[in-house]
Amino acid sequence: MHIPVDVVWLEATMLAAVRITAFLFIAPPFSHGAIPARIKAMLGVGLALAVSGGVAPGHRSMDVAPFLGALALQLVVGALLGFLVMMCFSAIQAAGGLIDVFGGFQLAQVFDPQSQVNGAQFTRLFQMTALTLLFASGGYQLIIAGLTRSFDAVPVDGTFAVGAPAQLIVEGVSQMFVAAVQIAGPLILVLFLADVALGLVTRGAPALNAFALGLPVKLLLTLALAGTVFLVLPGILEALGTDAFRIMRSVGR
């Protein structure tokens, strides 16, 4: 019995599967520890089969050594794309970390092995909220769409300039910190003004020792006003998803 095998299609699909699987292991929301590694690998193969019709045309069969080099390159490209997406959505986690620091919650810092996050209450709460919103709003579909578009920018048998991803990483880090400050900025300003008010009270009446009430007051203000930050999270997450989509499309340019 003779079973014909399209070697070109098989090679292109394998290369695409390596890139997609490496991406899924790093990029949120698929990188969460609650998703087993076997499921991520199966999802990577399934998505590779879905995009095989677009990546196989134009692909040329390779020898063993060039094919192994192409596999390593696809692993690097997938990890790079996943890191860029993770960096975009780290702004929400960083905003929670700022609230923990200024609100006095940093004393209760713990490590979450599922999400690989080391932070206090608001750090982990914001990170879990972002993951939930990605699934509930369909934002993960936008991330997968950006991943599939990356095959147009960087084909499975092509290369890319190193300078472009390096510039994207530098810009992404700066935008992450700016976005984190913008998300947590209003609440941080309120907490700063509370410190100023307590300082003025202590200056005017030292016997009251107003700073002894500093931690309870800041905790109360943080819990009371944290809901205002949650109101803007869906819009912020949508903007971050659009940025991640744009970054993945511009890696090879």
Residue frames as qw, qx, qy, qz and C-alpha x, y, z in Angstrom:
[[0.000, 0.890, 0.457, 0.000, 0.00, 0.00, 0.00],
 [0.440, 0.198, 0.025, 0.876, 1.38, 3.35, -1.05],
 [0.168, -0.863, -0.420, 0.224, 0.44, 6.42, 1.00],
 [0.440, 0.575, 0.048, 0.688, 1.56, 9.64, -0.66],
 [0.449, -0.691, -0.285, 0.490, 3.04, 12.21, 1.72],
 [0.292, 0.875, 0.062, 0.382, 3.40, 15.87, 0.83],
 [0.698, -0.181, -0.273, 0.637, 6.82, 16.53, 2.34],
 [0.164, 0.355, 0.011, 0.920, 6.68, 20.28, 1.68],
 [0.498, -0.599, -0.238, -0.580, 3.33, 20.61, 3.46],
 [0.823, -0.422, -0.347, 0.156, 4.54, 18.46, 6.35],
 [0.567, 0.026, -0.212, 0.796, 7.72, 20.51, 6.83],
 [0.061, -0.449, -0.069, -0.889, 5.84, 23.81, 6.74],
 [0.658, -0.572, -0.308, -0.381, 3.25, 22.54, 9.21],
 [0.796, -0.299, -0.341, 0.402, 5.95, 21.29, 11.61],
 [0.370, 0.178, -0.132, 0.902, 7.74, 24.63, 11.48],
 [0.318, -0.519, -0.166, -0.776, 4.48, 26.48, 12.13],
 [0.771, -0.493, -0.391, -0.097, 3.66, 24.12, 15.02],
 [0.660, -0.124, -0.331, 0.663, 7.01, 24.86, 16.69],
 [0.089, 0.299, -0.041, 0.949, 6.47, 28.63, 16.49],
 [0.525, -0.506, -0.272, -0.628, 2.87, 28.46, 17.73],
 [0.802, -0.391, -0.435, 0.122, 3.67, 26.05, 20.59],
 [0.511, -0.011, -0.293, 0.808, 6.57, 28.21, 21.80],
 [0.140, -0.390, -0.083, -0.906, 4.23, 31.21, 21.68],
 [0.663, -0.499, -0.380, -0.409, 1.51, 29.47, 23.69],
 [0.750, -0.278, -0.454, 0.392, 3.92, 28.52, 26.46],
 [0.378, -0.068, -0.203, 0.901, 4.89, 32.19, 27.05],
 [0.144, -0.267, -0.202, -0.931, 2.05, 34.48, 25.95],
 [0.258, 0.248, 0.694, -0.625, -0.97, 35.15, 28.17],
 [0.656, -0.432, 0.350, -0.511, -3.60, 33.87, 28.69],
 [0.922, 0.152, -0.334, -0.122, -2.37, 30.50, 27.39],
 [0.426, 0.454, -0.650, 0.436, 0.77, 30.48, 29.55],
 [0.563, -0.509, 0.310, -0.573, -1.19, 30.08, 32.79],
 [0.019, -0.326, 0.932, -0.155, -0.16, 27.05, 34.80],
 [0.629, 0.142, 0.566, -0.514, -3.76, 25.80, 35.02],
 [0.785, 0.512, -0.153, -0.314, -3.55, 24.85, 31.32],
 [0.842, -0.268, 0.421, 0.207, -1.57, 21.58, 31.06],
 [0.107, -0.583, 0.578, 0.560, 1.47, 21.49, 28.81],
 [0.346, 0.156, 0.884, 0.273, -0.09, 18.65, 26.82],
 [0.297, 0.781, 0.526, -0.158, -3.10, 20.82, 26.01],
 [0.030, 0.842, -0.205, -0.498, -0.83, 23.66, 24.89],
 [0.231, -0.319, 0.788, 0.474, 1.10, 21.33, 22.61],
 [0.334, 0.425, 0.831, 0.128, -2.12, 19.89, 21.15],
 [0.208, 0.876, 0.293, -0.321, -3.49, 23.40, 20.62],
 [0.097, -0.689, 0.458, 0.553, -0.25, 24.38, 18.88],
 [0.271, -0.020, 0.875, 0.400, -0.50, 21.43, 16.50],
 [0.286, 0.649, 0.702, -0.069, -4.18, 22.16, 15.86],
 [0.127, 0.891, 0.040, -0.433, -3.52, 25.80, 15.04],
 [0.191, -0.483, 0.661, 0.541, -0.59, 24.78, 12.83],
 [0.320, 0.284, 0.865, 0.261, -2.91, 22.52, 10.84],
 [0.219, 0.820, 0.468, -0.247, -5.35, 25.44, 10.55],
 [0.086, 0.885, -0.197, -0.413, -2.71, 27.78, 9.09],
 [0.604, -0.186, 0.660, 0.407, -0.94, 25.13, 7.01],
 [0.535, 0.641, 0.509, 0.210, -2.86, 26.16, 3.91],
 [0.133, 0.991, 0.001, 0.016, -1.32, 29.62, 4.13],
 [0.347, -0.775, 0.496, 0.179, 2.26, 28.72, 5.10],
 [0.770, -0.016, 0.594, 0.234, 2.82, 25.72, 2.83],
 [0.614, 0.729, 0.231, 0.196, 2.52, 27.50, -0.56],
 [0.237, 0.905, -0.272, 0.227, 5.92, 28.86, -1.53],
 [0.590, -0.629, 0.505, -0.040, 7.79, 26.70, 0.96],
 [0.639, 0.519, -0.562, -0.081, 10.68, 24.64, -0.42],
 [0.954, -0.260, -0.144, 0.048, 11.83, 21.28, 0.88],
 [0.084, -0.849, 0.494, -0.169, 14.98, 21.40, 3.01],
 [0.643, 0.222, -0.700, 0.218, 17.78, 19.05, 3.90],
 [0.671, -0.486, -0.525, 0.196, 18.20, 17.82, 7.46],
 [0.468, -0.193, -0.249, 0.825, 20.64, 20.48, 8.68],
 [0.066, -0.226, -0.153, -0.960, 18.76, 23.50, 7.25],
 [0.537, -0.501, -0.532, -0.422, 15.50, 22.08, 8.54],
 [0.628, -0.446, -0.487, 0.412, 16.88, 21.74, 12.09],
 [0.275, -0.052, -0.092, 0.956, 18.14, 25.32, 11.85],
 [0.278, -0.367, -0.365, -0.809, 14.71, 26.46, 10.69],
 [0.614, -0.524, -0.589, -0.043, 13.12, 24.65, 13.65],
 [0.503, -0.333, -0.350, 0.716, 15.43, 26.49, 16.06],
 [0.056, 0.118, 0.136, 0.982, 14.62, 29.79, 14.35],
 [0.441, -0.480, -0.505, -0.567, 10.87, 29.18, 14.66],
 [0.611, -0.483, -0.546, 0.307, 11.35, 28.38, 18.34],
 [0.333, -0.185, -0.161, 0.911, 13.10, 31.74, 18.80],
 [0.149, -0.261, -0.340, -0.891, 10.45, 33.62, 16.81],
 [0.536, -0.530, -0.596, -0.278, 7.60, 32.04, 18.77],
 [0.560, -0.453, -0.444, 0.532, 9.28, 32.76, 22.11],
 [0.207, -0.025, 0.018, 0.978, 9.97, 36.35, 21.02],
 [0.308, -0.398, -0.442, -0.742, 6.35, 36.92, 19.98],
 [0.607, -0.541, -0.582, 0.009, 5.12, 35.42, 23.24],
 [0.479, -0.307, -0.317, 0.759, 7.45, 37.63, 25.25],
 [0.016, 0.161, 0.172, 0.972, 6.25, 40.76, 23.44],
 [0.483, -0.498, -0.506, -0.512, 2.62, 39.88, 24.16],
 [0.642, -0.468, -0.516, 0.321, 3.42, 39.06, 27.80],
 [0.351, -0.095, -0.159, 0.918, 5.20, 42.40, 28.12],
 [0.195, -0.379, -0.319, -0.846, 2.13, 44.25, 26.85],
 [0.632, -0.544, -0.433, -0.343, -0.22, 42.68, 29.38],
 [0.614, -0.190, -0.498, 0.582, 2.32, 42.98, 32.23],
 [0.002, 0.380, -0.058, 0.923, 1.26, 46.62, 32.51],
 [0.640, -0.519, -0.256, -0.505, -1.90, 45.56, 34.38],
 [0.839, -0.300, -0.368, 0.267, 0.11, 43.40, 36.77],
 [0.457, 0.144, -0.229, 0.847, 2.61, 46.23, 37.29],
 [0.268, -0.521, -0.086, -0.805, -0.26, 48.60, 38.07],
 [0.794, -0.499, -0.299, -0.176, -1.45, 46.21, 40.77],
 [0.747, -0.092, -0.318, 0.577, 2.08, 46.12, 42.15],
 [0.145, 0.373, -0.107, 0.910, 2.15, 49.91, 42.39],
 [0.558, -0.557, -0.167, -0.592, -1.14, 49.91, 44.28],
 [0.862, -0.330, -0.351, 0.157, 0.24, 47.26, 46.66],
 [0.565, 0.105, -0.270, 0.773, 3.34, 49.34, 47.34],
 [0.044, -0.345, 0.074, -0.935, 1.57, 52.65, 47.93],
 [0.639, -0.449, -0.245, -0.574, -1.44, 51.10, 49.66],
 [0.353, -0.533, 0.647, -0.416, 0.51, 49.07, 52.20],
 [0.952, 0.022, 0.100, -0.288, -0.38, 45.61, 50.91],
 [0.566, 0.593, -0.568, 0.071, 3.18, 44.71, 49.97],
 [0.306, -0.478, 0.730, -0.382, 3.71, 43.20, 53.42],
 [0.784, 0.061, 0.538, -0.304, 1.47, 40.26, 52.40],
 [0.463, 0.593, -0.531, -0.390, 3.48, 39.31, 49.33],
 [0.756, -0.104, 0.644, -0.061, 3.26, 35.65, 48.26],
 [0.052, 0.352, -0.752, -0.555, 4.17, 33.57, 45.20],
 [0.791, 0.287, 0.250, -0.479, 1.47, 32.17, 42.93],
 [0.427, -0.268, 0.792, 0.344, 2.84, 29.02, 41.24],
 [0.568, 0.538, 0.623, 0.015, 0.03, 28.85, 38.69],
 [0.376, 0.914, 0.135, 0.076, 0.64, 32.25, 37.12],
 [0.736, 0.063, -0.093, 0.668, 4.31, 32.48, 38.21],
 [0.011, -0.786, -0.045, -0.616, 3.56, 35.85, 39.83],
 [0.533, -0.256, -0.527, 0.611, 5.26, 37.03, 43.00],
 [0.054, -0.389, -0.037, -0.919, 3.19, 39.83, 44.48],
 [0.169, 0.125, 0.659, -0.722, 0.60, 40.95, 46.99],
 [0.404, 0.458, 0.725, -0.318, -3.18, 41.01, 46.74],
 [0.435, 0.760, 0.089, -0.476, -3.76, 43.59, 44.02],
 [0.060, 0.539, -0.725, -0.425, -0.91, 42.29, 41.86],
 [0.150, 0.048, 0.982, 0.105, -2.46, 38.84, 41.72],
 [0.359, 0.584, 0.597, -0.416, -6.01, 40.20, 41.56],
 [0.335, 0.725, -0.185, -0.573, -5.27, 42.40, 38.55],
 [0.039, 0.374, -0.855, -0.357, -3.41, 39.58, 36.83],
 [0.235, 0.251, 0.935, -0.082, -6.30, 37.14, 37.35],
 [0.364, 0.687, 0.354, -0.521, -8.80, 39.79, 36.23],
 [0.230, 0.624, -0.475, -0.576, -6.84, 40.41, 33.04],
 [0.041, -0.122, 0.965, 0.229, -6.77, 36.69, 32.22],
 [0.288, 0.454, 0.791, -0.291, -10.50, 36.38, 32.91],
 [0.342, 0.730, 0.087, -0.586, -11.31, 39.36, 30.71],
 [0.086, 0.457, -0.717, -0.520, -9.17, 37.98, 27.90],
 [0.072, 0.139, 0.979, 0.132, -11.27, 34.82, 27.80],
 [0.210, 0.592, 0.661, -0.410, -14.62, 36.48, 28.54],
 [0.260, 0.759, -0.003, -0.597, -14.26, 39.26, 25.97],
 [0.847, 0.466, 0.225, 0.123, -12.70, 37.13, 23.24],
 [0.009, 0.920, -0.360, -0.153, -9.39, 39.00, 23.45],
 [0.609, -0.325, 0.688, 0.223, -7.52, 35.73, 23.11],
 [0.697, 0.531, 0.463, 0.136, -8.90, 35.49, 19.56],
 [0.247, 0.961, -0.121, -0.003, -7.21, 38.79, 18.71],
 [0.381, -0.682, 0.609, 0.138, -3.93, 37.41, 20.06],
 [0.705, 0.072, 0.680, 0.188, -4.26, 34.25, 17.95],
 [0.547, 0.798, 0.247, 0.055, -5.12, 36.40, 14.92],
 [0.007, 0.927, -0.366, -0.084, -1.93, 38.40, 15.46],
 [0.573, -0.392, 0.701, 0.165, 0.03, 35.16, 15.72],
 [0.711, 0.393, 0.560, 0.164, -1.34, 33.90, 12.41],
 [0.359, 0.933, 0.021, 0.013, -0.56, 37.25, 10.77],
 [0.364, -0.761, 0.483, 0.232, 3.06, 36.89, 11.91],
 [0.731, 0.051, 0.609, 0.304, 3.53, 34.20, 9.26],
 [0.489, 0.818, 0.234, 0.191, 3.04, 36.91, 6.62],
 [0.072, -0.958, 0.278, -0.028, 5.72, 39.09, 8.20],
 [0.169, -0.576, 0.800, 0.021, 8.14, 36.24, 8.99],
 [0.847, 0.163, -0.367, -0.348, 7.57, 33.10, 6.83],
 [0.910, -0.369, 0.185, -0.038, 8.41, 29.70, 8.27],
 [0.863, 0.100, 0.135, 0.477, 11.51, 29.46, 6.07],
 [0.282, 0.816, 0.000, 0.505, 12.48, 33.12, 6.31],
 [0.541, -0.166, -0.389, 0.727, 14.57, 35.28, 8.59],
 [0.117, -0.938, -0.288, -0.155, 14.08, 38.64, 10.26],
 [0.315, 0.618, -0.308, 0.651, 16.26, 41.57, 11.22],
 [0.545, -0.314, -0.623, 0.465, 17.41, 41.42, 14.83],
 [0.132, 0.053, -0.183, 0.973, 17.24, 45.19, 15.23],
 [0.416, -0.363, -0.362, -0.751, 13.46, 45.38, 14.74],
 [0.698, -0.472, -0.536, -0.043, 12.52, 43.06, 17.65],
 [0.519, -0.167, -0.393, 0.740, 15.12, 44.72, 19.87],
 [0.053, -0.189, -0.029, -0.980, 13.56, 48.12, 19.18],
 [0.576, -0.426, -0.462, -0.523, 10.09, 46.70, 19.86],
 [0.676, -0.358, -0.563, 0.313, 11.26, 45.32, 23.21],
 [0.299, -0.054, -0.256, 0.917, 12.72, 48.68, 24.25],
 [0.287, -0.253, -0.200, -0.902, 9.56, 50.51, 23.21],
 [0.650, -0.389, -0.591, -0.278, 7.37, 47.88, 24.84],
 [0.548, -0.275, -0.558, 0.559, 9.14, 48.12, 28.19],
 [0.069, -0.003, -0.137, 0.988, 8.78, 51.90, 28.25],
 [0.463, -0.271, -0.373, -0.757, 5.11, 51.69, 27.25],
 [0.624, -0.342, -0.701, 0.051, 4.51, 49.05, 29.93],
 [0.359, -0.256, -0.478, 0.760, 5.73, 51.35, 32.70],
 [0.152, -0.056, -0.091, -0.983, 3.80, 54.32, 31.30],
 [0.558, -0.303, -0.567, -0.525, 0.61, 52.24, 31.07],
 [0.557, -0.325, -0.691, 0.327, 1.08, 50.93, 34.62],
 [0.164, -0.178, -0.312, 0.919, 1.39, 54.46, 35.97],
 [0.321, -0.125, -0.299, -0.890, -1.64, 55.58, 33.97],
 [0.584, -0.341, -0.694, -0.247, -3.77, 52.72, 35.32],
 [0.587, -0.474, -0.545, 0.365, -2.81, 53.11, 38.96],
 [0.284, 0.287, -0.091, 0.910, -2.03, 56.85, 38.82],
 [0.376, -0.593, -0.163, -0.693, -5.33, 58.25, 40.20],
 [0.816, -0.510, -0.269, -0.042, -5.33, 55.90, 43.19],
 [0.706, -0.028, -0.228, 0.670, -1.63, 56.51, 43.83],
 [0.081, 0.472, -0.010, 0.878, -2.32, 60.27, 43.81],
 [0.606, -0.625, -0.200, -0.450, -5.07, 59.84, 46.40],
 [0.863, -0.352, -0.245, 0.268, -2.76, 57.79, 48.64],
 [0.518, 0.204, -0.142, 0.819, -0.02, 60.39, 48.26],
 [0.196, -0.580, -0.056, -0.788, -2.41, 63.17, 49.25],
 [0.775, -0.555, -0.262, -0.149, -3.43, 61.09, 52.26],
 [0.763, -0.129, -0.229, 0.591, 0.23, 60.94, 53.33],
 [0.206, 0.398, -0.026, 0.893, 0.49, 64.70, 52.86],
 [0.485, -0.634, -0.190, -0.572, -2.63, 65.27, 54.97],
 [0.843, -0.447, -0.259, 0.146, -1.32, 63.03, 57.75],
 [0.612, 0.091, -0.162, 0.768, 1.98, 64.89, 57.64],
 [0.053, -0.537, -0.045, -0.841, 0.23, 68.25, 57.98],
 [0.689, -0.612, -0.226, -0.315, -1.84, 66.97, 60.91],
 [0.837, -0.264, -0.230, 0.420, 1.27, 65.65, 62.63],
 [0.404, 0.304, -0.079, 0.859, 3.03, 68.96, 61.99],
 [0.268, -0.585, -0.082, -0.761, 0.19, 70.95, 63.50],
 [0.712, -0.516, 0.219, -0.423, -0.51, 68.63, 66.43],
 [0.367, 0.450, -0.810, 0.085, 2.46, 66.34, 67.12],
 [0.359, -0.201, 0.758, -0.506, 0.79, 64.85, 70.18],
 [0.815, 0.209, 0.122, -0.526, -1.88, 63.20, 68.02],
 [0.346, -0.321, 0.845, 0.250, 0.72, 61.01, 66.30],
 [0.700, 0.446, 0.059, -0.555, -1.38, 60.93, 63.10],
 [0.407, 0.495, -0.723, -0.258, 1.10, 58.69, 61.30],
 [0.276, -0.102, 0.919, -0.263, 0.05, 55.83, 63.55],
 [0.619, 0.451, 0.489, -0.417, -3.22, 55.89, 61.61],
 [0.223, 0.584, -0.505, -0.595, -1.40, 56.02, 58.26],
 [0.008, 0.122, -0.962, -0.246, -1.52, 52.32, 57.43],
 [0.250, 0.442, 0.826, -0.245, -5.20, 51.75, 58.33],
 [0.313, 0.706, 0.127, -0.622, -6.26, 54.90, 56.50],
 [0.197, 0.506, -0.639, -0.546, -4.34, 53.96, 53.35],
 [0.106, 0.067, 0.988, 0.085, -5.71, 50.42, 53.45],
 [0.298, 0.580, 0.635, -0.415, -9.25, 51.76, 53.76],
 [0.295, 0.700, -0.154, -0.632, -8.76, 54.24, 50.89],
 [0.057, 0.334, -0.842, -0.421, -7.26, 51.55, 48.67],
 [0.161, 0.264, 0.950, -0.040, -10.13, 49.13, 49.26],
 [0.280, 0.668, 0.455, -0.517, -12.71, 51.89, 48.81],
 [0.311, 0.757, -0.196, -0.540, -11.30, 53.31, 45.57],
 [0.301, -0.259, 0.845, 0.358, -9.93, 50.16, 43.91],
 [0.504, 0.503, 0.698, -0.082, -13.30, 49.64, 42.23],
 [0.314, 0.860, -0.028, -0.402, -12.75, 52.75, 40.12],
 [0.069, -0.555, 0.735, 0.382, -9.66, 51.13, 38.64],
 [0.411, 0.134, 0.899, 0.069, -11.63, 47.98, 37.77],
 [0.472, 0.707, 0.370, -0.374, -14.13, 50.08, 35.81],
 [0.336, 0.811, -0.327, -0.350, -11.47, 51.04, 33.26],
 [0.477, -0.359, 0.781, 0.187, -9.76, 47.64, 33.01],
 [0.699, 0.418, 0.577, 0.049, -11.88, 46.34, 30.08],
 [0.417, 0.908, 0.001, -0.048, -11.02, 49.36, 27.94],
 [0.174, -0.785, 0.581, 0.126, -7.37, 49.17, 28.92],
 [0.643, -0.119, 0.749, 0.110, -7.24, 45.47, 28.12],
 [0.667, 0.650, 0.364, 0.013, -8.76, 46.10, 24.70],
 [0.221, 0.937, -0.266, -0.058, -6.10, 48.73, 23.98],
 [0.385, -0.580, 0.712, 0.100, -3.33, 46.39, 25.15],
 [0.740, 0.202, 0.639, 0.058, -4.69, 43.61, 22.92],
 [0.547, 0.831, 0.104, 0.001, -4.61, 45.96, 19.94],
 [0.045, -0.863, 0.499, 0.063, -1.02, 46.92, 20.77],
 [0.602, -0.282, 0.742, 0.085, -0.04, 43.25, 21.02],
 [0.731, 0.512, 0.450, 0.038, -1.65, 42.57, 17.63],
 [0.347, 0.927, -0.142, -0.013, 0.25, 45.48, 16.08],
 [0.298, -0.721, 0.621, 0.079, 3.56, 44.40, 17.60],
 [0.717, -0.031, 0.690, 0.100, 3.25, 40.82, 16.29],
 [0.663, 0.686, 0.293, 0.057, 2.54, 42.10, 12.80],
 [0.233, 0.942, -0.229, 0.075, 5.56, 44.43, 12.81],
 [0.744, -0.506, 0.385, 0.206, 8.22, 41.97, 14.04],
 [0.750, 0.111, 0.456, 0.465, 9.55, 41.16, 10.60],
 [0.357, 0.867, 0.226, 0.264, 9.39, 44.70, 9.25]]
